């Protein structure tokens, strides 16, 4: 189904993850640390990276930071630390999801499936628009790209898979206030559990990228969620 890179310094855990993901039909490669992971991403272009945070040498956070300089490949973080700060920091670095050890392989496979589903848009019906527009924003649904109109011409803003999915929901109905739960259901799929802090981290990253373009169209609806200015 997908080419997946598993990055962890524990060979026993890598073997368990390889078996579980291969059983789901994925092609799995392994890396023992962040430096090896970056080399394999550059050479083989995996469709998703399962990335441990706590590793000797280049850890997962540093590897993700370097990865995001050149790639938008989805990243699912693994960590033995359950502190909220670590979770938020991982997502702020550009991660798409986060699992705390110990976890079940069934849960990991479900998370991987959800992230891949967002990374591979469903076929578009003939009567559906090819893109979404709101003000100076244009979301190309076919190519999974965001463009911002600037005086010199359209400029691309690189989004992760999760950021694209969330912005797509907001741009579908500008002016509508979405609860965090509604945003999660529409971006991730109904029944997907996402902590509020996790969602807030993704929205904060989208806002930061748009502010670099001179825009600040996402509003916080206090006590409820978010909306895109109409």
N, C-alpha and C positions, 0 to 999 in steps of 0.2 A: 504493500500500500504506500509506503514512504521510506525514504532513506533517512535513518536516524543515527545520530552520533551520541553515544553515552560516554560521559566524562566523569570519572570518579577514581580516586587513588586506591580504592579497595577492590582488588581483582575478584573477590568472591561476590560482592554486590554487583559488579559489572556483569558477571556471568548470569546471575539471577535476572537482571534486567534484560540482558540479551535474550535469554530464553523466553521471558514473558512477552517481550515486544515481537520477537520472531514468530511466536505462536499466533500473534495477531496479524501476521502477514507482512511485517516490516523487515526491511533490510537494515541490519544493525552493524555499525562499526564502533570501536572502542578507543578511548584515549585515557591516559593515566593522570594527566594534569592539564592545566590551562594552555601551556605553550604547545603541547602536542595537539590539543583541540584546535587551536588557531591554524596550525599547519594543515590539518585534515579538512577544516572548513574551506580553506583557500583552494585545496587540491581537489576536493570531491563534492563540494556544494551540497551538503545534506539539507533535507527539507525541515528538520527540527533537531534541536540540540537539547539533551537532558544533561544538566550541568550542576555538579556538586559545588557548593560554596566553599567548604572547609577542605582545602588541599594544600600540601606543601608546595613551595615555590610560588608559581602564579596561581592564586586562588580563583574561584569562580567569578567573584565580583570583578576582579581585574580583567579576567578573560572576557567577560561580557562587555566591559567598558571598551576594550580594544575591538571586540567583534562589532560593536555598534558603530564604529568609525567607518566600516566598509560594508556591513551586511544588515539586513532586516530579518534574517532567519529566525523563526520563533525559538524562544528559549524557555524551558521549564526548569526552574531551579530546584535542587535538593539541598537540604541542610539538616544537620543534627541539632541546630540551635532553633529554639521556638520563640525567641524574643520578637516582639512586634517590630522593633527597630530593624532587625535583620531582614524581616519579610518586606518591609517598606523599602529599605535600601536596595534590596534585590530588584524590586519592581521599578524603582527610580532609575536603576542602571539600564533598564530596557527589557527586563524579563517579562514574559507573558503569563507565567503561572509559577506557583511555589508550593512545594510539598515538604513537610517536616518528617524526618526520620524518627521512629520507624513508620513505614506506610505499607499498605498492601499493594501488591503488583496489580491487582484489579483496579485500584484507585488510580495508580499511575497510568495504566493503559486508557482509562476513561478520560483523564486529563489530557493525555496526548491526543486522543481522538477528537476532543473538543477543540483543542488549539489547531489541529490540522484542518478541521471543518471550517474554522474562521479563515484560515490561510488559503483555502480553496473555495472561492465563491461558487454558489450553486449556479447552474446554467440560467441565463437570463431569458425571460419570456420575450417574445417579439414586441409586445406592447409596453415593456418596461423601459425606462430611460437608460441610456448608456452611461450617464453620469448624473450627479446631483450638484446643484449650484445654490449658493447662498452668499449674497454679497460678492466679495472678492474670492470666495472659496469655490473650487471645483473639484469634486471627488470623482475620479475616473473609476467606475465600478469594474470594468473589464480588466484593466491593468493594475488595479489596486494601488492607485497613486493619487496623491493630493497635490493640487496646483493652486497657487495664490497669485492673483493678478497684481503685478507691480508695474510702475511706470516704464520699466525697461522690457516688460513682457512677462509671461507666466513664469513663476519660479516654483520648483518642486520642493515640498516639505516631506521629508522621509519619516514615515510612521511605521511602528511595529504593527503586527497583525492585530493585536488587541486594540491599540489606539485607533486603527482604521475602522474596526468594527464599532467602537463606541461613537466615533465621530459620525459614522454613517447613520446610526440611529438618531442622533441629534439633528443631522441635516435633513433627514426625511421629513421632519415636521418642525421647522424653525418656529420659535415662539412657544412651543408646547413645553410645559414643565414635566420632566420625567422623574419619578422616584428612583432611588438607587436600585430597588428591586426590579422595577420595570426595565431600567437600562440593562441590568444584568441579564434578565430573561431574553431581551431582544438581541443583545450582542453575543451572549454565550449559549443561549438555549434555555428553555424552561426547566426549572428544577436544579439548575446549577448553583451551588452555594459559593458565594464570593463575599469575603469580609468587606465591610464598608471602607475600612482603611485601604484595602487593596484597590477598590474601585477609585477612591479619591486619589490614590497615587497615580493611576493611569490618567485620570482627568488632569491632574497637575502637570504631567509631562506634555500632554497635548497643548495645554495653555501656554506652557513655556516655549514650545516650538512656534506657536502662532504669534506670541509676543515678539519673537525675534523678527517676524515679518511685519510688525507694526499693527497687529490685530489682537483684539481681546474679546472675541464674540461669545465665549461661554460664560454664562452667569450661574452663580450658586443660588439656588432657591432654598433659603434657610429652613431647616426642619423638614425638607422634602427631598431635594436632589439637585438636578441641573437642567438648564435649557440653553438653546442656541438663540441668540438675538434674532428676531424676525427681520 
